[in-house]
Amino acid sequence: MASPPADLPRQFASRAELEAQLRELFPEAPGGLSPIRGGRQAAEQLRQAANPARYGRSRNFLDGAVTRLSPYIRHGVLSLAEVREAVFQKLRAGGGREAGEKLINELGWRDFWQRVWRQLGDGIWHNQEPLKTGHSPASYANELPADLAEARTGLACMDAFSQELVTTGWLHNHARMWMAAYVVHWRRVQWQAGARWFLQHLLDGDPASNNLSWQWVASSFSHKPYIFNRSNLERYAGSSLCARCDAAAKGTCPFDASYEALQERLFAPAAP
């Protein structure tokens, strides 16, 4: 009787040695070792550093005071209850209820997605409602465009987000929303293709939050499609991305328009 295969190594002299082992085991995997460190100690440090009030004020900005706890919650290093209690403890120490409302609210959404997943199972991979874009589901492509996956769209923002996704395994939530909107509404690709791409790379990617958030952007789990424009991106991401973007310099930025103009450009008119 053949001996069972040996377990993977658990101890490494350095992260470089770990990365070398992973490259040997998975030579086809893109990107390198994420700078995000795993383990309970790293999770505890981030949990203690979380500032509910600053989170509430700045969470939509790419340089805002987000907690970065999601990978540890996703893999069970921290529970939602532990994070919730840590927030309550800080609020009791000073700051008041309002200072922590937004962070508690986001933890609640994560719990809600999990409960929906438990109810729907693999149904989260299917549209929960008809699209509100005016386009037939059959008009959306099945596969993610190669230029987006390879960070060569020519749009500095999308290429930067794509590269960060692959190299770090994490993206700010606002960047995820912008990318999802670009994939679904500008490139007319099925949200499932984008959802699979995110799950392939995100260290915090769980099907519940991931898929249902993509559906929210696509409008199959919300009352309207989510879109953004250049002004919105520059407000929350700063001007550095647009400043180095060839499309912006040439006046061909696809996001440089009012919301009303983008609605007319991206979506079919409603039936009379």
Order of alpha helices (4+ residues) and beta strands (2+ residues): alpha-alpha-alpha-alpha-alpha-alpha-alpha-alpha-alpha-alpha-alpha-alpha-alpha-alpha-alpha
